[in-house]
Amino acid sequence: MVHDRLDRVCTLCDRTLPAAHFRFDTPPGAPPMCHRCRRERWVPPGYLDPHPNAHPVAVTARAWTWPCSPYQKRQIRAAFGHRCAICRRSARRLAVDHDHQTNVVRGLLCTPCNQGLGMFRDSVALLRGAIAYLTTPPMPKA
């Protein structure tokens, strides 16, 4: 069989296929996979952690700590029901919120709630002040 110089070998199924059967934007150093193997067999890096419970954070009796492995992030998302802990909305991207001094995970937050907490510098006193402002505004009603 004569191979065209654009033919490539898939690293998963070992088939030699034309270049059209492969992604053109594969990053340098990434193994070439044909479209069929990518669709059927490929999983994101870290998705299948060979030792998911090897880290002390995976033990449910202990507090979750940050940073987490991809496997532990999925466990946290499942434990919190894939919803924001503040507004209870389901969002495509949820941030794993954690205490920046202790690194203990507090919950999952959507982007607006996570940014809101960041703007208040995670200060309970500032948040209480904001609640007081919203419930009893200083300006008299017209």
C-alpha positions as CSV (number, residue, x, y, z in Angstrom):
1,M,0.0,0.0,0.0
2,V,1.4,3.4,-1.0
3,H,1.0,6.0,1.7
4,D,0.4,9.7,0.8
5,R,2.7,12.0,2.7
6,L,-0.4,13.4,4.4
7,D,-1.5,10.1,5.8
8,R,-1.3,9.8,9.5
9,V,-1.5,6.9,12.0
10,C,-4.0,7.0,14.8
11,T,-2.4,6.3,18.1
12,L,-5.5,4.5,19.5
13,C,-6.7,2.3,16.6
14,D,-3.3,2.1,14.7
15,R,-5.1,2.7,11.4
16,T,-3.4,4.7,8.6
17,L,-5.9,7.3,7.4
18,P,-5.8,10.5,5.3
19,A,-5.1,13.7,7.1
20,A,-8.8,14.7,6.7
21,H,-9.7,12.1,9.3
22,F,-7.7,14.0,12.0
23,R,-8.1,17.4,13.7
24,F,-6.1,20.1,12.1
25,D,-5.7,22.1,15.3
26,T,-4.1,19.5,17.5
27,P,-1.6,21.1,19.8
28,P,2.1,20.2,19.3
29,G,3.1,17.1,21.1
30,A,-0.5,15.8,21.4
31,P,-0.9,12.2,20.0
32,P,-2.8,12.1,16.7
33,M,-6.3,10.5,17.1
34,C,-8.7,10.0,14.3
35,H,-12.2,11.5,14.5
36,R,-13.8,8.1,15.3
37,C,-11.4,7.3,18.2
38,R,-11.7,10.8,19.6
39,R,-15.5,10.5,19.5
40,E,-15.7,6.9,20.9
41,R,-12.7,6.5,23.2
42,W,-11.1,9.7,24.2
43,V,-11.6,11.2,27.7
44,P,-10.3,14.5,29.1
45,P,-6.9,14.3,30.9
46,G,-7.3,13.5,34.6
47,Y,-10.9,12.3,34.1
48,L,-10.2,8.8,35.0
49,D,-8.0,9.1,38.1
50,P,-6.3,5.7,38.7
51,H,-6.3,6.4,42.4
52,P,-9.3,8.5,43.2
53,N,-9.2,7.9,46.9
54,A,-5.5,8.1,47.4
55,H,-5.6,11.8,48.5
56,P,-6.9,12.6,52.0
57,V,-9.4,15.1,50.5
58,A,-11.4,12.4,48.9
59,V,-12.3,11.0,52.4
60,T,-15.8,12.4,53.1
61,A,-15.2,12.6,56.9
62,R,-12.6,15.3,56.3
63,A,-13.1,18.8,54.9
64,W,-12.5,19.2,51.2
65,T,-9.4,21.3,50.5
66,W,-8.2,23.3,47.5
67,P,-6.6,22.6,45.1
68,C,-8.4,19.5,44.0
69,S,-7.8,16.9,41.4
70,P,-10.3,16.8,38.4
71,Y,-11.8,13.7,40.0
72,Q,-12.4,15.5,43.3
73,K,-13.9,18.5,41.5
74,R,-16.5,16.2,39.9
75,Q,-17.2,14.6,43.4
76,I,-17.7,18.1,44.8
77,R,-20.0,19.1,42.0
78,A,-22.1,15.9,42.5
79,A,-22.2,16.5,46.3
80,F,-23.6,20.0,45.8
81,G,-26.1,19.0,43.1
82,H,-24.4,21.0,40.3
83,R,-26.0,24.2,41.6
84,C,-24.7,27.5,43.0
85,A,-24.7,27.5,46.8
86,I,-26.0,31.1,47.0
87,C,-28.6,31.6,44.2
88,R,-29.3,27.8,43.7
89,R,-29.2,28.2,39.9
90,S,-27.7,25.6,37.7
91,A,-24.8,26.9,35.6
92,R,-22.5,25.5,33.0
93,R,-19.4,26.7,34.9
94,L,-19.3,26.6,38.7
95,A,-16.3,27.8,40.6
96,V,-15.1,25.8,43.6
97,D,-15.2,28.4,46.3
98,H,-12.7,28.1,49.1
99,D,-11.4,30.0,52.1
100,H,-8.1,31.6,51.1
101,Q,-6.6,31.3,54.5
102,T,-7.4,27.6,55.3
103,N,-8.0,26.3,51.7
104,V,-11.1,24.5,52.9
105,V,-13.8,24.2,50.2
106,R,-17.0,26.1,51.0
107,G,-19.1,25.2,48.0
108,L,-19.8,25.8,44.4
109,L,-20.6,29.3,43.1
110,C,-21.8,30.6,39.7
111,T,-19.7,33.4,38.2
112,P,-21.9,36.3,39.4
113,C,-22.1,35.1,43.0
114,N,-18.3,34.2,43.0
115,Q,-17.4,37.7,41.7
116,G,-19.8,39.3,44.2
117,L,-18.1,37.6,47.1
118,G,-14.8,38.6,45.8
119,M,-15.9,42.3,45.5
120,F,-16.9,42.1,49.2
121,R,-13.5,40.5,50.0
122,D,-15.2,37.6,51.7
123,S,-16.1,39.9,54.6
124,V,-19.2,39.0,56.6
125,A,-19.3,42.6,58.0
126,L,-19.3,44.1,54.5
127,L,-22.1,41.7,53.4
128,R,-24.1,42.6,56.5
129,G,-23.7,46.3,55.6
130,A,-24.9,45.6,52.1
131,I,-28.0,43.7,53.4
132,A,-28.8,46.6,55.7
133,Y,-28.4,49.1,52.9
134,L,-30.7,47.1,50.6
135,T,-33.4,46.6,53.3
136,T,-33.3,50.2,54.6
137,P,-31.9,52.6,52.1
138,P,-30.6,55.9,53.6
139,M,-32.5,58.1,51.1
140,P,-36.1,58.9,52.0
141,K,-38.8,57.6,49.7
142,A,-40.5,60.2,47.5
